[in-house]
Every structure is written in C-alpha cells, then in structure tokens.
Amino acid sequence: MQIHPPTGVASTPPITLAPTPAVLAGRRIGILDNRKPNAGILLTRLAERLAARTGAEVALVETKNAAIPCEDQVLGRLVEEVELVLTGTAD
C-alpha cells in the first residue's frame, strides 16, 4: 500500500483582495447569495448587523448558482453599486 500525503505545492493567488475600507459609515453593503441552504439568511443577518454597528447601508442583494461562476452582469452591478460585498457558503 502506498499512501499519498495531501500536501502539495501551493500556487500564488492570481489576484489580491481589495483593501477593506477603514470606515464603513455611509458605505453601501452588497450581498452575493449563492442559494445554498441558509446562505441568504446568514449573509442578510450579518449585513444588517454590520450596517447597524457601523452606519453602513445594505444596498443590494444578488444571487448566483453555487455551482457556476457569477455572471458578469451581476458582478458589474456589485462593482457599480456597493463598496463592500459579503458572500460565502452555508449548509
């Protein structure tokens, strides 16, 4: 029996994350819901609490299929209409 370790060569990420704004007051928060069970509830509650604590506003909620990349038009709306996007997965 041969055992293969799960470690491998890590590649460098193709892009870097955008900097997080120092202050969220007056900023618009977007939600990208991947339609997995409970993802929308989790992200909405998180966004609402973040907005209440910081003076931001939940301005846009978009959905996508978890199995495929986000459509360009959805990404375009997020880029144009919000400064912070919350997304993730939940089951």
KETORGU-477239 format. One record per atom (N, C-alpha, C, O, CB): x, y, z; atom name; chain; residue in one letter. Coordinates in steps of 0.02 Angstrom, whole numbers. Atoms other than C-alpha are relative to their C-alpha. Glycine has a CB too. Layout:
<kollos>
+--------+--------+--------+------+-----+------+
!      X !      Y !      Z ! atom ! mol ! type !
+--------+--------+--------+------+-----+------+
!      X !      Y !      Z !   CA !   A !    a !
...
+--------+--------+--------+------+-----+------+
</kollos>
This chain:
<kollos>
+--------+--------+--------+------+-----+------+
!      X !      Y !      Z ! atom ! mol ! type !
+--------+--------+--------+------+-----+------+
!     42 !    -58 !      0 !    N !   A !    m !
!      0 !      0 !      0 !   CA !   A !    m !
!     45 !     62 !      0 !    C !   A !    m !
!     93 !     67 !     37 !    O !   A !    m !
!    -48 !      0 !     61 !   CB !   A !    m !
!    -36 !    -63 !      3 !    N !   A !    q !
!     62 !    171 !    -46 !   CA !   A !    q !
!    -46 !     56 !     23 !    C !   A !    q !
!   -103 !     61 !      0 !    O !   A !    q !
!     27 !     15 !    -72 !   CB !   A !    q !
!     39 !    -56 !    -27 !    N !   A !    i !
!      0 !    323 !     50 !   CA !   A !    i !
!     26 !     65 !    -30 !    C !   A !    i !
!     86 !     79 !    -26 !    O !   A !    i !
!      2 !      2 !     78 !   CB !   A !    i !
!    -19 !    -64 !     30 !    N !   A !    h !
!      0 !    490 !    -38 !   CA !   A !    h !
!    -20 !     56 !     48 !    C !   A !    h !
!    -78 !     62 !     66 !    O !   A !    h !
!    -33 !     10 !    -69 !   CB !   A !    h !
!     18 !    -56 !    -45 !    N !   A !    p !
!     10 !    643 !     76 !   CA !   A !    p !
!    -43 !     51 !    -37 !    C !   A !    p !
!    -35 !     62 !    -97 !    O !   A !    p !
!     65 !     33 !     28 !   CB !   A !    p !
!     45 !    -49 !     31 !    N !   A !    p !
!   -124 !    776 !     44 !   CA !   A !    p !
!     32 !     68 !    -13 !    C !   A !    p !
!      0 !    113 !    -41 !    O !   A !    p !
!    -60 !      9 !     42 !   CB !   A !    p !
!    -33 !    -64 !     11 !    N !   A !    t !
!      4 !    915 !     39 !   CA !   A !    t !
!     25 !      5 !    -72 !    C !   A !    t !
!     38 !    -46 !   -104 !    O !   A !    t !
!     59 !      9 !     49 !   CB !   A !    t !
!    -24 !    -11 !     67 !    N !   A !    g !
!     58 !    989 !   -123 !   CA !   A !    g !
!     32 !     69 !     -5 !    C !   A !    g !
!     39 !    104 !     45 !    O !   A !    g !
!    -57 !     -6 !    -51 !   CB !   A !    g !
!    -30 !    -65 !     12 !    N !   A !    v !
!    138 !   1141 !   -198 !   CA !   A !    v !
!    -55 !     52 !     -2 !    C !   A !    v !
!   -102 !     46 !    -41 !    O !   A !    v !
!     42 !      0 !    -66 !   CB !   A !    v !
!     49 !    -55 !     -1 !    N !   A !    a !
!     40 !   1297 !   -157 !   CA !   A !    a !
!     18 !     50 !    -54 !    C !   A !    a !
!     76 !     71 !    -62 !    O !   A !    a !
!     -3 !     34 !     70 !   CB !   A !    a !
!    -12 !    -50 !     51 !    N !   A !    s !
!     20 !   1417 !   -300 !   CA !   A !    s !
!    -15 !     69 !     28 !    C !   A !    s !
!    -49 !     76 !     78 !    O !   A !    s !
!    -43 !    -14 !    -63 !   CB !   A !    s !
!     14 !    -69 !    -21 !    N !   A !    t !
!     16 !   1604 !   -284 !   CA !   A !    t !
!    -69 !     20 !    -24 !    C !   A !    t !
!    -90 !      0 !    -79 !    O !   A !    t !
!     54 !     49 !    -28 !   CB !   A !    t !
!     66 !    -20 !     21 !    N !   A !    p !
!   -156 !   1682 !   -290 !   CA !   A !    p !
!      4 !     44 !    -63 !    C !   A !    p !
!     50 !     85 !    -69 !    O !   A !    p !
!    -37 !     38 !     56 !   CB !   A !    p !
!     -3 !    -39 !     62 !    N !   A !    p !
!   -197 !   1757 !   -461 !   CA !   A !    p !
!    -14 !     74 !      9 !    C !   A !    p !
!      7 !    115 !    -32 !    O !   A !    p !
!    -48 !    -29 !    -49 !   CB !   A !    p !
!     16 !    -70 !    -13 !    N !   A !    i !
!   -263 !   1919 !   -386 !   CA !   A !    i !
!      8 !     14 !     74 !    C !   A !    i !
!     12 !    -32 !    114 !    O !   A !    i !
!    -71 !     17 !    -24 !   CB !   A !    i !
!     -1 !    -19 !    -71 !    N !   A !    t !
!   -252 !   2015 !   -224 !   CA !   A !    t !
!    -68 !     28 !     18 !    C !   A !    t !
!   -104 !     55 !    -24 !    O !   A !    t !
!     57 !     52 !     14 !   CB !   A !    t !
!     63 !    -26 !    -24 !    N !   A !    l !
!   -400 !   2064 !   -119 !   CA !   A !    l !
!      2 !     76 !      3 !    C !   A !    l !
!     54 !    106 !     14 !    O !   A !    l !
!    -17 !    -29 !     69 !   CB !   A !    l !
!      5 !    -73 !     -6 !    N !   A !    a !
!   -460 !   2243 !   -121 !   CA !   A !    a !
!      8 !     18 !     74 !    C !   A !    a !
!    -12 !    -20 !    118 !    O !   A !    a !
!    -68 !     26 !    -28 !   CB !   A !    a !
!     -7 !    -21 !    -70 !    N !   A !    p !
!   -417 !   2340 !     37 !   CA !   A !    p !
!    -68 !     12 !     32 !    C !   A !    p !
!   -114 !     36 !      0 !    O !   A !    p !
!     43 !     64 !      4 !   CB !   A !    p !
!     61 !    -11 !    -38 !    N !   A !    t !
!   -551 !   2346 !    170 !   CA !   A !    t !
!     -3 !     74 !     20 !    C !   A !    t !
!     47 !    101 !     44 !    O !   A !    t !
!     -3 !    -45 !     63 !   CB !   A !    t !
!      5 !    -70 !    -21 !    N !   A !    p !
!   -616 !   2523 !    200 !   CA !   A !    p !
!     10 !      7 !     75 !    C !   A !    p !
!    -15 !    -34 !    114 !    O !   A !    p !
!    -68 !     29 !    -21 !   CB !   A !    p !
!    -12 !    -12 !    -71 !    N !   A !    a !
!   -558 !   2593 !    367 !   CA !   A !    a !
!    -64 !     18 !     37 !    C !   A !    a !
!    -73 !      0 !     95 !    O !   A !    a !
!     52 !     55 !      9 !   CB !   A !    a !
!     63 !    -22 !    -30 !    N !   A !    v !
!   -730 !   2667 !    400 !   CA !   A !    v !
!    -57 !    -22 !    -46 !    C !   A !    v !
!    -54 !    -12 !   -107 !    O !   A !    v !
!     -1 !     78 !     11 !   CB !   A !    v !
!     56 !     24 !     40 !    N !   A !    l !
!   -894 !   2590 !    343 !   CA !   A !    l !
!    -60 !     48 !      1 !    C !   A !    l !
!   -108 !     38 !    -37 !    O !   A !    l !
!    -22 !    -68 !     24 !   CB !   A !    l !
!     56 !    -48 !     -4 !    N !   A !    a !
!  -1008 !   2736 !    390 !   CA !   A !    a !
!    -13 !     30 !    -68 !    C !   A !    a !
!     33 !     56 !   -101 !    O !   A !    a !
!     15 !     56 !     52 !   CB !   A !    a !
!     19 !    -27 !     64 !    N !   A !    g !
!  -1102 !   2791 !    236 !   CA !   A !    g !
!     14 !    -45 !    -59 !    C !   A !    g !
!     -3 !    -28 !   -116 !    O !   A !    g !
!     35 !     65 !    -10 !   CB !   A !    g !
!    -16 !     47 !     55 !    N !   A !    r !
!  -1040 !   2643 !    134 !   CA !   A !    r !
!    -60 !    -46 !    -14 !    C !   A !    r !
!   -103 !    -56 !     28 !    O !   A !    r !
!     62 !    -42 !     18 !   CB !   A !    r !
!     54 !     44 !     21 !    N !   A !    r !
!  -1155 !   2526 !     39 !   CA !   A !    r !
!     26 !    -73 !      0 !    C !   A !    r !
!     79 !    -87 !    -27 !    O !   A !    r !
!    -27 !     19 !    -70 !   CB !   A !    r !
!    -18 !     70 !     -6 !    N !   A !    i !
!  -1150 !   2339 !     76 !   CA !   A !    i !
!    -43 !    -39 !    -50 !    C !   A !    i !
!   -103 !    -28 !    -56 !    O !   A !    i !
!    -11 !    -26 !     72 !   CB !   A !    i !
!     35 !     45 !     45 !    N !   A !    g !
!  -1196 !   2209 !    -55 !   CA !   A !    g !
!      6 !    -71 !     25 !    C !   A !    g !
!     54 !    -89 !     60 !    O !   A !    g !
!     28 !      6 !    -71 !   CB !   A !    g !
!      1 !     71 !    -18 !    N !   A !    i !
!  -1240 !   2027 !    -29 !   CA !   A !    i !
!     -1 !    -40 !    -64 !    C !   A !    i !
!    -41 !    -27 !   -109 !    O !   A !    i !
!    -61 !    -18 !     46 !   CB !   A !    i !
!      2 !     47 !     56 !    N !   A !    l !
!  -1199 !   1890 !   -154 !   CA !   A !    l !
!    -17 !    -68 !     28 !    C !   A !    l !
!     26 !   -104 !     55 !    O !   A !    l !
!     69 !     -1 !    -39 !   CB !   A !    l !
!     28 !     63 !    -27 !    N !   A !    d !
!  -1307 !   1741 !   -104 !   CA !   A !    d !
!      9 !    -55 !    -52 !    C !   A !    d !
!    -13 !    -48 !   -109 !    O !   A !    d !
!    -75 !      9 !     19 !   CB !   A !    d !
!    -11 !     54 !     47 !    N !   A !    n !
!  -1255 !   1576 !   -183 !   CA !   A !    n !
!    -57 !    -52 !      0 !    C !   A !    n !
!    -50 !   -105 !    -30 !    O !   A !    n !
!     65 !    -35 !     15 !   CB !   A !    n !
!     61 !     41 !     -2 !    N !   A !    r !
!  -1428 !   1499 !   -149 !   CA !   A !    r !
!      9 !    -67 !     37 !    C !   A !    r !
!    -35 !   -110 !     31 !    O !   A !    r !
!    -23 !    -13 !    -69 !   CB !   A !    r !
!     -5 !     60 !    -41 !    N !   A !    k !
!  -1361 !   1363 !    -35 !   CA !   A !    k !
!    -45 !      9 !     60 !    C !   A !    k !
!    -60 !     65 !     80 !    O !   A !    k !
!     75 !    -13 !     21 !   CB !   A !    k !
!     45 !     -6 !    -58 !    N !   A !    p !
!  -1473 !   1322 !    112 !   CA !   A !    p !
!     29 !     44 !     55 !    C !   A !    p !
!     86 !     35 !     76 !    O !   A !    p !
!    -14 !    -70 !     28 !   CB !   A !    p !
!    -16 !    -46 !    -55 !    N !   A !    n !
!  -1465 !   1460 !    243 !   CA !   A !    n !
!     52 !     54 !    -17 !    C !   A !    n !
!     64 !     97 !     24 !    O !   A !    n !
!     25 !    -39 !     57 !   CB !   A !    n !
!    -50 !    -51 !     17 !    N !   A !    a !
!  -1334 !   1563 !    150 !   CA !   A !    a !
!    -32 !     69 !     -1 !    C !   A !    a !
!     -3 !    116 !     26 !    O !   A !    a !
!     31 !    -16 !    -69 !   CB !   A !    a !
!     33 !    -65 !      3 !    N !   A !    g !
!  -1457 !   1705 !    116 !   CA !   A !    g !
!    -17 !     27 !     68 !    C !   A !    g !
!     -8 !     86 !     82 !    O !   A !    g !
!    -63 !     -5 !    -42 !   CB !   A !    g !
!     17 !    -21 !    -68 !    N !   A !    i !
!  -1516 !   1710 !    296 !   CA !   A !    i !
!     62 !     22 !     37 !    C !   A !    i !
!     63 !     75 !     69 !    O !   A !    i !
!    -36 !    -58 !     39 !   CB !   A !    i !
!    -63 !    -16 !    -34 !    N !   A !    l !
!  -1339 !   1708 !    364 !   CA !   A !    l !
!     29 !     65 !    -25 !    C !   A !    l !
!     47 !    108 !     15 !    O !   A !    l !
!     50 !    -56 !    -10 !   CB !   A !    l !
!    -31 !    -60 !     27 !    N !   A !    l !
!  -1274 !   1841 !    246 !   CA !   A !    l !
!    -42 !     62 !     13 !    C !   A !    l !
!    -15 !    116 !     27 !    O !   A !    l !
!     10 !     -8 !    -75 !   CB !   A !    l !
!     44 !    -57 !    -13 !    N !   A !    t !
!  -1426 !   1954 !    267 !   CA !   A !    t !
!      5 !     23 !     73 !    C !   A !    t !
!     11 !     83 !     86 !    O !   A !    t !
!    -72 !    -17 !    -17 !   CB !   A !    t !
!     -6 !    -19 !    -71 !    N !   A !    r !
!  -1418 !   1950 !    457 !   CA !   A !    r !
!     68 !     30 !     15 !    C !   A !    r !
!     72 !     79 !     52 !    O !   A !    r !
!    -13 !    -61 !     45 !   CB !   A !    r !
!    -67 !    -28 !    -10 !    N !   A !    l !
!  -1231 !   1979 !    454 !   CA !   A !    l !
!      4 !     71 !    -28 !    C !   A !    l !
!     31 !    116 !      5 !    O !   A !    l !
!     52 !    -45 !    -34 !   CB !   A !    l !
!     -2 !    -66 !     31 !    N !   A !    a !
!  -1250 !   2126 !    335 !   CA !   A !    a !
!    -41 !     51 !     40 !    C !   A !    a !
!    -19 !    108 !     50 !    O !   A !    a !
!    -26 !     -3 !    -72 !   CB !   A !    a !
!     42 !    -45 !    -39 !    N !   A !    e !
!  -1392 !   2202 !    437 !   CA !   A !    e !
!     34 !     20 !     66 !    C !   A !    e !
!     32 !     78 !     85 !    O !   A !    e !
!    -68 !    -32 !     15 !   CB !   A !    e !
!    -35 !    -16 !    -63 !    N !   A !    r !
!  -1292 !   2190 !    599 !   CA !   A !    r !
!     61 !     44 !    -13 !    C !   A !    r !
!     73 !     91 !     25 !    O !   A !    r !
!     22 !    -65 !     36 !   CB !   A !    r !
!    -57 !    -41 !     17 !    N !   A !    l !
!  -1137 !   2260 !    517 !   CA !   A !    l !
!    -22 !     71 !    -17 !    C !   A !    l !
!     10 !    119 !      5 !    O !   A !    l !
!     39 !    -30 !    -60 !   CB !   A !    l !
!     25 !    -66 !     17 !    N !   A !    a !
!  -1237 !   2404 !    446 !   CA !   A !    a !
!    -22 !     38 !     62 !    C !   A !    a !
!     -8 !     98 !     69 !    O !   A !    a !
!    -59 !     -5 !    -49 !   CB !   A !    a !
!     23 !    -32 !    -62 !    N !   A !    a !
!  -1317 !   2441 !    615 !   CA !   A !    a !
!     58 !     23 !     44 !    C !   A !    a !
!     54 !     76 !     75 !    O !   A !    a !
!    -45 !    -48 !     39 !   CB !   A !    a !
!    -57 !    -17 !    -42 !    N !   A !    r !
!  -1149 !   2442 !    703 !   CA !   A !    r !
!     45 !     54 !    -29 !    C !   A !    r !
!     80 !     89 !      7 !    O !   A !    r !
!     41 !    -61 !     13 !   CB !   A !    r !
!    -49 !    -43 !     32 !    N !   A !    t !
!  -1055 !   2546 !    576 !   CA !   A !    t !
!    -29 !     62 !    -35 !    C !   A !    t !
!      8 !    107 !    -55 !    O !   A !    t !
!     39 !    -39 !    -49 !   CB !   A !    t !
!     30 !    -55 !     37 !    N !   A !    g !
!  -1180 !   2664 !    495 !   CA !   A !    g !
!      0 !    -11 !    -75 !    C !   A !    g !
!    -12 !     36 !   -113 !    O !   A !    g !
!     36 !     64 !     16 !   CB !   A !    g !
!      3 !     17 !     71 !    N !   A !    a !
!  -1170 !   2575 !    328 !   CA !   A !    a !
!    -73 !    -16 !    -18 !    C !   A !    a !
!   -117 !    -12 !     24 !    O !   A !    a !
!     46 !    -60 !    -17 !   CB !   A !    a !
!     67 !     14 !     25 !    N !   A !    e !
!  -1321 !   2527 !    222 !   CA !   A !    e !
!      2 !    -64 !    -42 !    C !   A !    e !
!     47 !    -72 !    -84 !    O !   A !    e !
!    -29 !     60 !    -42 !   CB !   A !    e !
!      5 !     58 !     43 !    N !   A !    v !
!  -1372 !   2360 !    147 !   CA !   A !    v !
!    -36 !     23 !    -63 !    C !   A !    v !
!    -96 !     39 !    -60 !    O !   A !    v !
!    -39 !    -61 !     35 !   CB !   A !    v !
!     26 !    -33 !     59 !    N !   A !    a !
!  -1399 !   2419 !    -31 !   CA !   A !    a !
!    -19 !    -48 !    -57 !    C !   A !    a !
!    -58 !    -29 !   -100 !    O !   A !    a !
!     49 !     48 !    -25 !   CB !   A !    a !
!     11 !     44 !     57 !    N !   A !    l !
!  -1402 !   2267 !   -146 !   CA !   A !    l !
!      7 !    -72 !     20 !    C !   A !    l !
!     53 !    -91 !     57 !    O !   A !    l !
!     50 !     17 !    -57 !   CB !   A !    l !
!     -4 !     73 !    -11 !    N !   A !    v !
!  -1438 !   2081 !   -138 !   CA !   A !    v !
!     -5 !    -33 !    -69 !    C !   A !    v !
!    -53 !    -23 !   -105 !    O !   A !    v !
!    -58 !    -25 !     48 !   CB !   A !    v !
!     -2 !     37 !     62 !    N !   A !    e !
!  -1391 !   1972 !   -286 !   CA !   A !    e !
!      6 !    -74 !     15 !    C !   A !    e !
!     28 !    -93 !     69 !    O !   A !    e !
!     59 !     24 !    -45 !   CB !   A !    e !
!     -6 !     72 !     -8 !    N !   A !    t !
!  -1400 !   1785 !   -310 !   CA !   A !    t !
!     39 !    -30 !    -58 !    C !   A !    t !
!     42 !     -1 !   -112 !    O !   A !    t !
!    -69 !    -33 !      7 !   CB !   A !    t !
!    -35 !     38 !     52 !    N !   A !    k !
!  -1297 !   1659 !   -407 !   CA !   A !    k !
!     -9 !    -73 !     15 !    C !   A !    k !
!    -29 !    -92 !     70 !    O !   A !    k !
!     75 !     20 !     -3 !   CB !   A !    k !
!      0 !     72 !     -9 !    N !   A !    n !
!  -1291 !   1473 !   -432 !   CA !   A !    n !
!     67 !    -20 !     31 !    C !   A !    n !
!    119 !      0 !      5 !    O !   A !    n !
!    -12 !    -38 !    -68 !   CB !   A !    n !
!    -62 !     19 !    -34 !    N !   A !    a !
!  -1163 !   1397 !   -313 !   CA !   A !    a !
!     47 !    -42 !    -43 !    C !   A !    a !
!    107 !    -43 !    -30 !    O !   A !    a !
!    -17 !    -38 !     63 !   CB !   A !    a !
!    -40 !     45 !     40 !    N !   A !    a !
!  -1103 !   1277 !   -447 !   CA !   A !    a !
!     37 !     33 !    -58 !    C !   A !    a !
!     81 !      3 !    -89 !    O !   A !    a !
!    -44 !    -54 !    -27 !   CB !   A !    a !
!    -32 !    -33 !     57 !    N !   A !    i !
!  -1051 !   1406 !   -577 !   CA !   A !    i !
!     24 !     70 !     20 !    C !   A !    i !
!     -2 !     98 !     69 !    O !   A !    i !
!    -49 !      4 !    -60 !   CB !   A !    i !
!    -23 !    -68 !    -16 !    N !   A !    p !
!   -957 !   1572 !   -577 !   CA !   A !    p !
!    -56 !     51 !     -7 !    C !   A !    p !
!   -106 !     41 !    -42 !    O !   A !    p !
!     58 !     20 !    -46 !   CB !   A !    p !
!     49 !    -55 !      2 !    N !   A !    c !
!  -1053 !   1732 !   -552 !   CA !   A !    c !
!     -2 !     31 !    -70 !    C !   A !    c !
!     50 !     39 !   -102 !    O !   A !    c !
!     18 !     54 !     54 !   CB !   A !    c !
!      7 !    -32 !     66 !    N !   A !    e !
!  -1121 !   1812 !   -710 !   CA !   A !    e !
!     32 !     69 !      0 !    C !   A !    e !
!     32 !    104 !     51 !    O !   A !    e !
!    -75 !      4 !    -20 !   CB !   A !    e !
!    -33 !    -65 !      7 !    N !   A !    d !
!  -1030 !   1966 !   -774 !   CA !   A !    d !
!    -46 !     58 !     18 !    C !   A !    d !
!    -24 !    106 !     50 !    O !   A !    d !
!     26 !      9 !    -70 !   CB !   A !    d !
!     46 !    -55 !    -15 !    N !   A !    q !
!  -1186 !   2075 !   -761 !   CA !   A !    q !
!    -12 !      7 !     75 !    C !   A !    q !
!    -21 !     63 !     99 !    O !   A !    q !
!    -66 !    -11 !    -37 !   CB !   A !    q !
!      8 !     -2 !    -73 !    N !   A !    v !
!  -1208 !   2029 !   -577 !   CA !   A !    v !
!     62 !     32 !     31 !    C !   A !    v !
!     56 !     76 !     74 !    O !   A !    v !
!    -12 !    -71 !     29 !   CB !   A !    v !
!    -61 !    -30 !    -26 !    N !   A !    l !
!  -1026 !   2069 !   -540 !   CA !   A !    l !
!      3 !     74 !    -17 !    C !   A !    l !
!     25 !    115 !     24 !    O !   A !    l !
!     62 !    -36 !    -29 !   CB !   A !    l !
!      1 !    -70 !     20 !    N !   A !    g !
!  -1046 !   2232 !   -637 !   CA !   A !    g !
!    -44 !     42 !     46 !    C !   A !    g !
!    -25 !     97 !     65 !    O !   A !    g !
!    -23 !      7 !    -71 !   CB !   A !    g !
!     44 !    -36 !    -45 !    N !   A !    r !
!  -1193 !   2285 !   -529 !   CA !   A !    r !
!     32 !      8 !     69 !    C !   A !    r !
!     28 !     62 !     99 !    O !   A !    r !
!    -68 !    -36 !      7 !   CB !   A !    r !
!    -33 !     -5 !    -66 !    N !   A !    l !
!  -1096 !   2245 !   -370 !   CA !   A !    l !
!     55 !     52 !     -2 !    C !   A !    l !
!     62 !     92 !     45 !    O !   A !    l !
!     28 !    -68 !     20 !   CB !   A !    l !
!    -55 !    -49 !      6 !    N !   A !    v !
!   -946 !   2346 !   -430 !   CA !   A !    v !
!    -27 !     71 !     -2 !    C !   A !    v !
!      1 !    116 !     29 !    O !   A !    v !
!     41 !    -14 !    -64 !   CB !   A !    v !
!     29 !    -67 !      9 !    N !   A !    e !
!  -1056 !   2494 !   -478 !   CA !   A !    e !
!    -37 !     26 !     61 !    C !   A !    e !
!    -36 !     86 !     75 !    O !   A !    e !
!    -46 !      1 !    -59 !   CB !   A !    e !
!     49 !    -23 !    -50 !    N !   A !    e !
!  -1175 !   2498 !   -330 !   CA !   A !    e !
!     21 !     -7 !     73 !    C !   A !    e !
!    -12 !     21 !    116 !    O !   A !    e !
!    -62 !    -37 !    -10 !   CB !   A !    e !
!    -19 !      9 !    -70 !    N !   A !    v !
!  -1082 !   2444 !   -172 !   CA !   A !    v !
!     76 !      5 !      8 !    C !   A !    v !
!    114 !     -1 !    -40 !    O !   A !    v !
!    -24 !    -68 !     26 !   CB !   A !    v !
!    -72 !     -4 !    -15 !    N !   A !    e !
!   -914 !   2465 !    -87 !   CA !   A !    e !
!     25 !    -62 !     37 !    C !   A !    e !
!     86 !    -73 !     42 !    O !   A !    e !
!     15 !     62 !     42 !   CB !   A !    e !
!    -18 !     60 !    -39 !    N !   A !    l !
!   -917 !   2302 !     14 !   CA !   A !    l !
!    -48 !    -55 !    -18 !    C !   A !    l !
!   -109 !    -44 !    -19 !    O !   A !    l !
!      0 !     14 !     78 !   CB !   A !    l !
!     43 !     57 !     17 !    N !   A !    v !
!   -982 !   2130 !    -36 !   CA !   A !    v !
!     12 !    -56 !     50 !    C !   A !    v !
!     68 !    -75 !     64 !    O !   A !    v !
!     14 !    -24 !    -73 !   CB !   A !    v !
!     -3 !     58 !    -43 !    N !   A !    l !
!  -1022 !   1990 !     83 !   CA !   A !    l !
!    -24 !    -60 !    -40 !    C !   A !    l !
!    -77 !    -58 !    -71 !    O !   A !    l !
!    -43 !      9 !     65 !   CB !   A !    l !
!     19 !     61 !     34 !    N !   A !    t !
!  -1026 !   1816 !      9 !   CA !   A !    t !
!     29 !    -58 !     39 !    C !   A !    t !
!     74 !    -48 !     80 !    O !   A !    t !
!     23 !     -1 !    -74 !   CB !   A !    t !
!    -25 !     58 !    -36 !    N !   A !    g !
!   -996 !   1641 !     72 !   CA !   A !    g !
!    -44 !    -59 !    -14 !    C !   A !    g !
!    -85 !    -59 !    -61 !    O !   A !    g !
!      3 !     12 !     75 !   CB !   A !    g !
!     38 !     61 !      9 !    N !   A !    t !
!  -1070 !   1470 !     89 !   CA !   A !    t !
!    -29 !    -22 !     67 !    C !   A !    t !
!     -1 !     -9 !    119 !    O !   A !    t !
!     43 !    -55 !    -31 !   CB !   A !    t !
!     31 !     26 !    -61 !    N !   A !    a !
!  -1185 !   1388 !    214 !   CA !   A !    a !
!    -43 !    -60 !    -18 !    C !   A !    a !
!    -74 !    -61 !    -71 !    O !   A !    a !
!    -43 !     54 !     36 !   CB !   A !    a !
!     43 !     60 !      9 !    N !   A !    d !
!  -1272 !   1220 !    229 !   CA !   A !    d !
!    -37 !    -13 !     64 !    C !   A !    d !
!    -76 !    -61 !     68 !    O !   A !    d !
!     42 !    -62 !    -21 !   CB !   A !    d !
+--------+--------+--------+------+-----+------+
</kollos>
